[in-house]
Every structure is written in C-alpha cells, then in structure tokens.
Amino acid sequence: MSNISEWSQSAEYLSFRSNVPLRRIVVDSDDSKGWRIYDCGPKSVQSPLVCLPPVSGTADIFFRQALALSARGVRVILAEAPPYWSTKEWCDGFRRLLDYLNLSRVHLFGASLGGYLAQKFAEYTCSCPRVASISLCNSFSDTSIFRGNESAALYWMLPALVLKKMLMSNFEPEPAKDSDTVKTIDFMVEKLDSLTQSELASRLTLNCIRGYVEAHKLRDLPVTIIDVFNGAPLSSPVREELYKCYPQAKLAHLKTGGYFPFLSRSAEVNLHLLIHLRQFDNTPLASSEKPLINNSLPDS
C-alpha cells in the first residue's frame, strides 16, 4: 500500500469528502455489484454532468470538478462502475443507473477509458438518446492502439499485483515535472492501490478488448475534446484519429498537464467544461439552474 498522498490530506479533498456523501447504488441482479457515486449541486437539474474515470481512477478523482463546478450551479455526478466485462454489459449497467436516478439525458465527461465508454454509451443509446453531449479528456475511439489486445481475455485471472504493475508503467515520472503533476501522480497511485483485483481486471479488459466507436452515429452530438500536448499519454496519430471521428468537435488544447489534467490543471479543464455546457443554457438540457453564460466566462 502506498503512503497517503498530499492531495488526499488537502483541505480541498477533505472538504469534498465531508460534504458530498458516497452512495452505493445496486442496479444489477448481483447485489455485490454496486455503482459508487457522488452527487453534488442542485438536485432539481435533470441533465447533470456525469464524470467517468480512467482505468486507474476512483470516482473521487474528479473532486476538483465537483467542488468548482457545483459552486457555479452545475449538478455534477461522479460515477464509478462495478466490474463489467464487456462494453455492452457496462452500457446496460449505466443505463440502469440513469433510470434509477431518474435522469433521461446527461452530459458525459470521460477521461481515457471513461471517454471511450462515454462514446460507446452514446452509440449504444443513439436510437433513444440518453446523452446530451460529450467532453473527452486524453481519450480514444479505438482500443486497437493498446498493447495486450490478444491477452485481454485473460486479465480476469491475473493477480492484482501484476495488473497494478501493468498500470504503474504509465506513471513513470518524467524529469522536471511541476509540483501539481507530481501530486497528481501520487494521488492516482494511491487510488490505484485501493482497487480490487476484479475492478482492475474488468477495467483493463474493457480498455484493451477489441472495439471501436461507430462515430457516424454520433455526428449530431456536441463534443469537446480536451488534450494535453507536452507529456501526453496518447500519440499524435491517436489524437488525430479522434479528431477525424468528430469533425464538429471543439478542440481544447492544454500545453501541459500530463495524463490527468482534470487534477493537475483543473482550473483550465473546468473552464473548458463550463464553456462546453453553456450552449445548453435556458434549454431542457441545461446542466445548471442558472445560465452559465452570465458567469463572466470568456468566449470560446
């Protein structure tokens, strides 16, 4: 087990954990499988922003989005799935979660695997839309980019230690990283340590098993793509492929921020999310009770 990270002891994180309760919601026939969610902001909002974590993250890694955006009146739900072993199974479970929460349409913000699953859910429900818009952070549309496609079906039997080592290789620190990025990596390693073998194995399976997004089904969906250029986790060809999938997307480029800019560059990411969401002001799909356009945001 890693040492407690600096951020998990920060006043900001402790304020989040003391003010926003963790809920466990069972939507499957297996009572041992429960979604973990944090729900903050005005509950009267029917089209909240739902944040979906990457492979190594728990729902609370988006605490900086939850605190900052809910303070601006946005309803923010942080959602962490129980183990699912196929994208269809995950999409079925997420649809049942939205039904349980009585949410017909939501805005999705997904990081890495979370972004891929957000796209797959929008595709899965395109005939009866449940997704109002998507924001993607360091994400992808095709899993063939990952090593381990061939062995993905075997992840369920690998020990947790082996799975964690596979993911830890992504956290190798680069020289001269700024303090926020270093704190982010420590925090994410701590969260990785908290995941069980089945949680890790199922997420890695979803991340690596062969699949791609049928982006033509999402051509009318408002999309914002948030990418980091220096120290980015994904190669330029992968980013370019995502851009081709969504020629209508707004592109938000961060100069730095590493793998997890929603933590290390939260102010920039939150601004891009607010700009993305304000197009829905004064509509049935508004993410806030009050217009975000009046919150002194600069033009995008």
N, C-alpha and C positions, 0 to 999 in steps of 0.2 A: 504494500500500500504506500502511495506517495505521501510526502508531507502535505500539510494543509497549505493551499496556495494563498498568496497575498490577497487575491481578489475575493476568495471565499470568506475572508475575515474583514473585508472592507465594510464601511458603514453603508455604502450603496447596496451591496448584495444582502447584508443583514437586514436592511430596511425592506428590501423586496420580500425576503423570506418571512419576515414578521408580519407583513401587511397583506400579502397575497397568499391565500391558502392553497396547498397542493390538494387536488382532488383526484381520486382514483375512480374511473368510470368503466364498468364492465358492459360491453356491448356484444360479446360473443357467448356462445353456449358454454364455453370453458370458463368457469368462474375464476380460475387462476390467472387469466389474461385480462389485464385492465389497462386502459389508457391512463396516462398521467397528464393532467392539465393544470395550468394556472390561468385564471380568467380575471382580467383587470380592466378597468374602465367602465363606462356606463352600460349596464346590462340591457337597457332598452334598445341598444343598437343591434340590428338584426343581420348586418353584414360586416362582422368584425374582421380584423387582420389575424390570420392564423399562422404562426411561425412553426416551421418543421425543421428539426435539427439534422446535421450531418451524421455519418456513421458513428463517430466517437462522442457525440454530444447527448446530454440530457436536456429536457425541456427548459430548465432554468438557465441555460447558457445565453438565452435571449433576455436576461433580466434587464439589460440596459435599454432594449427596445420597449419592454413592458413598462418600465418606470417613465421613460421620457415621452413615449407616445401617448400613454394613458393620461399623463399630465396635460397633454394638448387636447384631450377629449376623445381620443381614439380608443375603441374597445379592442384589446389585444388578448389573444388566447395562445398560450404556448402549449404545444401538444407533442407528446412522446408516445409512440405506439408500443404495444406489447410485441412479442415475437410473431412475425408473419414470414412466410417462406416463399411467397410469390407476389408480384405486383398486384395481381387480381385480388388475392386474399387481403393485401394491405388496403386496396381501394374499397373493397366491400366493408372492411372494418371501419375505415374513415367515414364512409357514407353513413354507417350506422351511428357513429359518434355524432355527426352533424344532425342526424334525425333525433337522437337523444337530447341534444342541446337545442333542438327546435330552430335550427339555422338552415334556411333554404339556399342562400348564396353567400359565399365567403371570399375574401381576398387572401391569397396564399403568398407567404414569403418563405422560400426554401433555400437552405444552404447546402450545396453539394448534393448528396443523396436526397436531402429534403426537397431540393429544387427539382430533381428528376421525378420524384414521387408526386410532387405538385402537378407537374406536366402530365404524368400518367393518369392522375385523378381527373384532370380537366378533360383529357382524351376519353377516359372511361365513362364520364358523365356528359359527353358532348351532346347526346340526343335529348337529354333533360338536364340542362346546365346547372351545376352546383357551384361553379367557380366564376366569380365576377371579374377577377384579374389575377395576374401572377407577377411576383418580383423574384428574380433568380439571382443568387449570390454565389459566384465561383462554381457554377453548376454545369451540367452537360445534358445532352439529349440522347446519347447512345452509349451503352455500357461496354461496347467492344474496345474502348480506349484503355480499359484496365487489364493489367496482367492478372491471371488467375481465373479467367473465364472458364477454362477447362476444368478446374478443380472446385468451382463454386458450389457444386452439388455435394461436395464432401465437407464443407465447412461445419456442418452441424455436429460432426464427430470430433473435431479438433479441440484440444484443451483450451481453456480461456487464456492461459499464459501465452500460447502460440498465437492466438488471434490478436492479443494485445500487442505482441511484438511486431506482428504484421502492420498494425496501425501506427505503432510508435515510430516506425521508419519514416513516416510522413512528418514527424515532429522534430526532425533533426534541426537544431538551432543553426542559423546562419550567423556569420560574424557581423558585429556592429548592428544588431537588431535594437530598435528603440525599446524603452522600458515597458510601454504598453503591450507591444508584441510579445516580449518575454513573459510578462504577467499572464497574457492570454494563453500562451503555450502551457505554462504551469497549471493554470486553471483547467484547461482542456484535458491535460494528462490526469489531473485529479478526477475529473468526471469520467474519463475512460476507465479508470480503476474501479469506479462504482458500478460498472455494468456487469451483468451476469454473462455466463458462457452462452446461454441461448439468445440473449439480447444481441451480443456481439456477432454470433454466428448468423443469426437471421438477417441482421443489417448488412453484413458483408455479402451474404448470399444475394440480397436484393440489389446491392451495389454492383456485383460482378456477373450475375447470371445474364445470359444474352438477352438483350432487349433494347428497344429504341422507341422514341416518341413519334407518333404519326402527326407531325406538326401541322399538316394541312387541315386537320380537324380543328385546330386552334387559331386559324388565321384571323378571326374576328375578335380575338381576346386581347385586351390591353395588357402589354407586357413591358416590364422594365428589367434590364439586365445590368447587374452591378458586378463589375470585375476589378480585380487588382492587377496592376501591370508588373511592378517590381516584386519579385519573390512570389509570383502567382503559383498556385498549386497545379494549374492545368496549362497545357501548352497552347501556343497561338493557334495551331490548326483546330484544336478542340473548341476554342472560343469562337473562331471564325465559322465553324460548323453550326454552332448555336445561333450566331447572328443570321446565318442563311435561313435557319428554320423560322425566324421571326423578323422578317424584313421591316415590319411595322413597329418593332420594339424601340423604346427609348433606351439609349446606352448611357450608363453612369460609370465613368472610369475613375478609379482611385489610384493615385500614384503608388502608394504603399499600403500595407495593412496585413500582408501575409494571408494565411489560409482562412482566418476567422475575423474579417474586418468588422463584422457586426459587434465584436467586442473591442478590438484594438482601435478601430476608427468609428466608434458608434455614433458620434455626432454627425459625421458625413453620411453614414448609411441611413440614419434616422431622417436626415433632411431629404434624401432621395426617396425614402418611403413616403414621407409627407407630401412631397411633390407628386408622386405617383397617385396617392389616394385622393388628392384634392380634386381630381377630374370628376369624382363621384359626388361632390358636394351638392346638397339640395336635390338629390335623387333618392329613389328607394334603396339604392346600393351604397349609400353613404356609410363610411366607417366610423363616423363621429356624429354626435348630436348637433354640433355647431360647425359652420363652414370652416374648413382648414384654410381656405383662401384668404380669410381675414386674419390669419396668424402671422402676418408680416413675412411670408415666405417669398424668396426671390423667384423670378420667373425661371422655368426650366429651360 
